[in-house]
Amino acid sequence: MSATILDGNKISAEIKTEVAAEVAELKATGLTPGLAVVLIGHNPASEIYVRNKVKACELTGIYSEQHTPPETVSTKDLLQLVESLNRRDDIDGILVQLPLPAQVDSKKVLLAVSPEKDVDGFHPMNVGYLSTVRPGLVPCTPAGCMEILRRSRIKIEGADAVVVGRSDIVGKPVAMLLTNANATVTICHSKTHNLKEVCSRADILVAAIGRAGMITPEYVKPGSTVIDVGINKITDRAEFEKYFAGDAKREAAFAKNGSTLVGDVHPKVVEVAGAFTPVPGGVGPLTIAMLMANTVKAAKLRRGNTVPTKVG
């Protein structure tokens, strides 16, 4: 029996509808949540991502503006830009699109973003709020993973959860969120012994290691839920065959585009898992939806509004 596909596009659309309703309520009180995106240089993937963020702002009624310093920008100039955005009351969220050019001190710039406007949830203060279960801004992709689980009615409390990957952006925060939701969590990484054995005990398996198709069916407990955070581009025909041989739909897309996407989970896991997120169309769409939710949350928290947001 094939696994249930957890449709990220559908869940993302639900969240954006809820966010739009919250924005309309805030606008009725004279407040329009505002998001500023800082994009440096011409990284095609970043440009597409930022374009999608701007589109989501338009859809939900959030005010957005884009700042595009030149590729040659210095750390000092970028810090001045961030500081000016920190001071503006009409901007509730500041997002500095990564990666930054080599001459820029990325850590210094990210640390300069005011914690109350840190809609990426990367500031140490927000990390501290997450670990001590206080209201704050949570990284968008991990928050999206939790929304997928909740809205798909996957039981988290008491579940054995395994997170493969320990990055500050996904692995650690998603482990913390699962812990806060009363799962029993194991974090795995490249130095973990018996990785296959550890993963195969999981009721919920989150793959965020950045290696194409690494989680194969032997890693997966039959009937478990698999959340695939990985996005890996494949252009090699032999590699394509390894993952998608016999998939006519993928074959046609690969022939047309010369590439396709695969997650950190091998597509054959669908034959073992009870539920899984596809790539594309799984976790990806949730990242932008949660950015919108975080911007509304920031607008409320900054003004001492303790009424919880409906999302996140």
Summary of the structure (lengths in Angstrom):
residues: 312
radius of gyration: 19.8
end to end distance: 32.5
largest distance: 57.7
contacts: 1052
relative contact order: 0.17
helix: 45%
strand: 14%
